[in-house]
Each structure stands twice: as C-alpha cells, then as structure tokens.
C-alpha cells in the first residue's frame, strides 16, 4: 500500500515553480520539443527533453540517477540517428558506460521544472561512439549534471560495425577515433582487497528493455541494492543511511551485455574511506558484468524538494496538471510500461493533495492509505512514444465516512490513455484503524458525501491447486520514500508471474498464450492492497487463468502466510499471443 503523509504548507503553485526559476506558471511556455535543434554537425540541443527525469524519483524523493543516465543515452542515440543515420539499418544501441558528474542542483530537480540537454559527439571507434550530455535547468544557467556516455552498436547481442559511409562522415567532422571500450580499472581507484558485503539480484522479466537487454539503469539499480544491503548491515562508514544516495558527486558504471533473464548477479561492495568512495563489482558466476564507483560529497545538504506541478484548477475538486515529455520506459515488447504510467499518475495525485489542501483538518496521527485501484487502459497507450506531451486530469468524486474516491485520467489531447480510480482510506497509525474525516472535510465536500459507492474487489476464497507460484526477492529499487514497496511495483510483479507461468508452460495458463506474456493484451485491472513489504523480503505470487472466463487472470501475492495484495486482470485474447 502507498502512504500519503501530510506535508508542510507549500507556496501556491501560481507563485513560483521552484527556487531559481521564479516565473509565474501562467507565463511559462517551454519548448517541449521532440526534436533537437541542431546547431553544429557534432552537437545538438534538446529543449525540455529532460522533463521526463523528474517523473521517476528515487527512494529519497529525489531526481533519479539511473533514469538520468538512461535519458542521456537515449538522447545520444536519437542525435546519432537523426544526424548520421546510425541505427536506421535495424541495429540497436547498448549503453555500455556512463560517467556522471552531478551538481547539488540535480537532487532538487523536481516535477515543476523542465530542463535542456546539449549532446556533443566526442569520440568513436568501429563499434561504438561516445557523447557528452550536459543537462541544465530551463533557465539555461544552472547545471544539473554532465554525463559522458559510451554506446555500442549491436544486433542480436553481437557487436556491429559502423558503416564505412558513416565512419567517413565522422572523420570529416574531425571527431576523435580512438575510443577505448575497456572496463574501469578499479585498482587505480583504490579498490580494497576484500568487499564489505556481497548480495544477489535475480533478473526478472520486467528488467528487460525494448532491445531485450538488462540496460545500464537497471544494472545500476542492482548496484544500488548491493550498497543499500551494505548500509543495512551497518558495516559501512561512508554510506550510513539511505539519504547518502543523494550526496553522490560523481558516479561511473561500465556494464557488459552478458546478463540474461533469470540470471543471478552477485554485487560486491567495497569502501575507500580516504577518498569518500564506494566501489562495486557485479558478477554472473565468475564473469564480471559491471564495475563502478560513486564518490560522495558529505557537504550536500540533501534537502527534500517541494513537489510542484504546473496545475490549473477547474474547480475546488477538479484539477489538471501538465506532463510534458512523459518519457515512458519501454518493456521487452517495446510497449510503454504500465507501471511507470501508474507511478506518474500517483505522483500527480500527491501533488494535487498537497497543492489543493485536500489533506487539511485531520489529526496528527492520520495518514491516507491507498486501499485499491481500478485501472482501464486504452490500447493506444502501449504505442505511446517517449516524448508524448500528456495531461493529468484529477477529480475528487466521493467522500465517505473514512475514505474517499479520486479519478485520475492520463490524457493525450482529448483521448484518455489510462484511467485510474483510487479508493483511499483515512487511517490512524497510532490506533491501527480507520478514522472518520474531520468536520472540515465533511463541510468542504458535502456535495460529494456518499455520492458514489466504493468499488469492491473480491479475491478468490482459495487458491486452486493448478495455480502457478512465482517467487521474487524484493530489492532496493522496489522501495518508495517510505521504505516500503511502492504499490505501483505490484502490478509489475504480477506481470512477471504471468510471464514465468508461460515460460514454464504451467497448466495455470491454458489458452491464448505462446512463449511469453505481452502486457499490451491488458484492457483493465483491479488491485487491492492489504499489507506492506520491505526490501530483502520474499514475495510469492500465485496466478492462474480463470477456468470459466479465460479473459480473466488472477494474482494473489503472499509474504509467508500473510496476504499482501490481490489483482484480477482482464485481457484481450486476440492480443495475447507473441
């Protein structure tokens, strides 16, 4: 379940976007361009192109480092494709190496801000190219980070050569042609003899990207899991708490393509106290699959940014928020990922709570707990591009005695791409039970009291014997800033369970599938949350296809003998085969 806590008073959205960009929202008209403005043969600027980075916040509610590296790689690929025609032959990019120099400004880059990226080609060899990506705030002055990225050209996991015509053009631009693809030499960076800790991560179906790779950002999240496991062991002297992830000033990670579905990656973590440096090595068996380090600046304050989206109120109970350049990640079928869109909607809803003051007037012990979601998906959602300009329509539709309903629609123009109906409960943590809303709420929302009945989700009375069991160990990247598993991740676990059942040819899924589960067949799903999970716990998911209605799939997540969540998913059997 997801907890929504009361936040300190926030300045009105109409007053300021954030520190350093004090322009009224009504006057902002950023160029949310999907195309680069090329100003030289070997470089280009992408206005507004990093707006998507703030939709994926980390466990400290900060801008997400893995996502920033992935966006830099994506922009570099787009530049090389648009400028030199690279990848038009069907070859695929693989982001092999990223070195980030991070400004403290980066960690306070939040929802209300937009940024620009400048990409410059700096080096290449016969199989790869290197770019420098500088990300700045939309004011063009404040540097967020510099990202040096090396991308390999591949096909079916094999290196491909840059064509002679493109190589000739690159040489004519006087680009260096001596790129070294060797992994980082950690010995020169002070690698200690023995690791502090080692931990393991198993690759899930949802870890694969549109090129069927475990990409750079996902591998970095594996390394973050290893570091956080070391933090929990209390053996580290530099990284003592989760907030230290927001004090990284430089990060460098090199990866290989030698990671496959269901592989186990062992992450060893080392500490160099003299240089305020954490080092990590990932192995699959005896093969090294990644090497990296992170340098810490303990002087970075780590302030919590105020989440602010440009919003316009339709009424006291109806708000619209802009989501420019949504930046959706892609799954192994090249679909927009349901989990990320649902996360975007959840963060927008929280902004709405804070900005509209809908959480005023209750006791200090009361929090808002998301009990259930009903989600409907437009088939066109799965084909949405990374650079879509979207709008979030948020409406308060019902007030009960201890809960309320909110409807969130993700819009592309006038068309609803995804609709999420949320049942949210007012819960008293001290008493351990639901609590009636205050008189202020009842008066403010009197026109909406008991206007709509909350939807009911009824789980099966028992798990059938033919159900397929899928187990996954929960990781650091599954957490939200409350240090519990974010509810948006549970639907990803369910889809992984469906894929695993099909891989294993389980009788639980008896018709309509071939060798994998393609999420684009999902039309709608209900999901309810009963209990919480945390990192390093094991979740068992029991799944099966309904014997009476084959378009219904059931998922029950358990932690030991405790029920965590239940979801029933409606699919289109005509779209289920891959």
Protein Blocks (a to p, Z undefined) as FASTA:
>chain_A
ZZdddddddddfklpmbehiaccfklpccdfdfbdcdfbfkbccdehklmmmmmmccfko
pacfklmmmmmmmmmmmmmmmmnopoklopacddfbdcddddfklmmccfkbccdddddd
fbdcfkbccdddddddfkomacfbdcdddddddeehiacdddfklmmmmmmnopacfbcf
bdcdfklnopafbdfbdcdddddfklpcfkopacfklmmmmmmmmmmmmmmnopafklmc
fklmmmcfbdcddddfkbcehiacdddddddfklopacddddehjacfbdcdddddfkbn
oiacddddddddfbfkbccdddehklpacdfkopacfklmmmmmmmmmmmmmmmnopmgo
iafkbccddfbdcddddfklmmpcfkbccddddddfbdcfkbccddddddehjbcfbdcd
dddddddfklopacdddfklmmmmmmmgokbccddddddfbdcfkbccddddddfklpcf
kopacfklmmmmmmmmmmmmmmnopaklmghpakbccfklpmbdcdddfbdcdehiacdd
dddddfklmmbccddddehjacfbdcdddddfklmpZZ
